[in-house]
Amino acid sequence: MGSAWLRRVLPDRQRRVGALLVFALIVVGTVVALGTLVGVSAATAAVGAWGLVIAGLRELFALWRPFRSLPRLYVSLHHEGTAKTELVLERTQAVRPIDRRGIVSEQSDIARETVEARPAPERRSLLEPINPDLRESYDDALGHFRCRLEEFSHELGAWLVAYESRRWPTASYVEAWLRVENSGEAPAEDLIVELELPDGLMRATKRPAIDPPPDPPRFQRRHLLRSVEPPPLADAGQIEPSLGNVSGPDWVAEDGSLVARYRIRKLLHGTRDFSAYPLRLVAREAGRFEIAWTARASNLDAPAHGAFVVDARPQPRSDEPVRALSELVDTGGVEMRKRRLSPST
């Protein structure tokens, strides 16, 4: 009956330790009895055997969950310097419609203001060169300007469309680092944290941004012997500094869902750590999205669970259109990348 009770309440390894203790108690009684028969004191025999019992108890307490030191994991998002489980994305400035035709017309007028007046014809002797300053003729410069102005109108119109398409991704963009805390009494070994994205939240590889708008052309009479302009400098990019020691996110698809996976070899008890690189997400549309997280460790019997909330709220709207390019850029609705300069600048 005793062995049946052990099978019910203890797992295999713990059951073996329990059997060892029962055996140790039998040994204690046997040693005491034999020691009495051969003249050894019962106390001396019991002390030797009891050491075996104490060793078995220590192993049992280390294995049996009520007596075991375990890690306790808590996961949150590190955003704007604080730990958060809910991110509210709200734009306070109203979004205004873009008058693309009006802005293109405004910038074209700015370009036309650079056109110089046609110079008066000069009387020259037959011995003087026709074009002593070696510049292209006024009519050629004007033709080049008009072609460039037409190209610029198409470029600016396409840029305004691209700008408008990035308004909502910018407003719903999430950039946060994973924060993992171990408040238990034992280190977490071989820790894995997984975040499951719900429908409506998409992975973003970088912050939504757009190149600056094209500059309006300027009328100029080009020098006929000018040197070739150097190409713009290539954007070498910047190395992103890491924040913590948690590797990831590594993106995997599981059961039709996108999962961000993080790993850390060991997280000491009473400490916290952060992901080296941020989690970047964009919402397809306004809504409240819940990201379920699961944290596993090799020395934790059951995984820890929780959730983050991303509340992407609708943008306020205004019916008054934007008709000037400078006014649109000043709203800060979309981040502008830095303009790349040529070596001669």
ZIJO-V667517 format. One record per backbone hydrogen bond with DSSP energy under -1.0 kcal/mol. CO is the residue of the C=O (numbers start at 1). NH is the residue of the N-H. If there is no record, write none. Layout:
CO/NH, CO/NH
//
This chain:
1/5, 2/6, 3/7, 4/8, 5/9, 6/10, 11/15, 12/16, 13/17, 14/18, 15/19, 16/20, 17/21, 18/22, 19/23, 20/24, 21/25, 22/26, 23/27, 24/28, 25/29, 26/30, 27/31, 28/32, 29/33, 30/34, 31/35, 32/36, 33/37, 34/38, 35/40, 41/45, 42/46, 43/47, 44/48, 45/49, 46/50, 47/51, 49/53, 50/54, 51/55, 52/56, 53/57, 54/58, 55/59, 56/60, 57/61, 58/62, 59/63, 60/64, 64/67, 65/68, 70/185, 72/183, 74/181, 76/179, 77/84, 78/177, 79/82, 82/79, 84/77, 85/309, 87/311, 89/313, 95/318, 97/322, 98/100, 99/103, 100/104, 101/105, 102/106, 103/107, 104/108, 105/109, 106/110, 107/111, 108/112, 109/113, 111/114, 112/115, 125/128, 131/134, 134/224, 137/141, 138/142, 139/143, 140/144, 141/145, 142/146, 143/147, 144/148, 145/149, 146/150, 147/151, 148/152, 149/153, 150/154, 151/155, 152/156, 153/157, 154/158, 155/159, 156/160, 157/161, 158/162, 159/163, 160/164, 161/165, 164/167, 166/170, 167/171, 168/172, 174/281, 176/279, 177/78, 178/275, 179/76, 180/273, 181/74, 182/270, 188/267, 189/298, 191/264, 192/296, 193/262, 194/294, 195/260, 198/201, 200/284, 202/282, 210/337, 222/136, 223/226, 234/236, 246/276, 247/263, 250/261, 252/259, 254/257, 257/254, 258/197, 259/252, 260/195, 261/250, 262/193, 263/247, 264/191, 265/190, 267/188, 268/271, 271/182, 273/180, 274/246, 276/243, 279/176, 280/204, 281/174, 282/202, 287/312, 289/310, 291/308, 292/196, 293/306, 294/194, 295/304, 296/192, 297/300, 304/295, 306/293, 308/291, 309/87, 310/289, 311/89, 312/287, 316/95, 322/99, 324/328, 325/329, 326/330, 329/332, 335/210, 341/233, 342/345
//
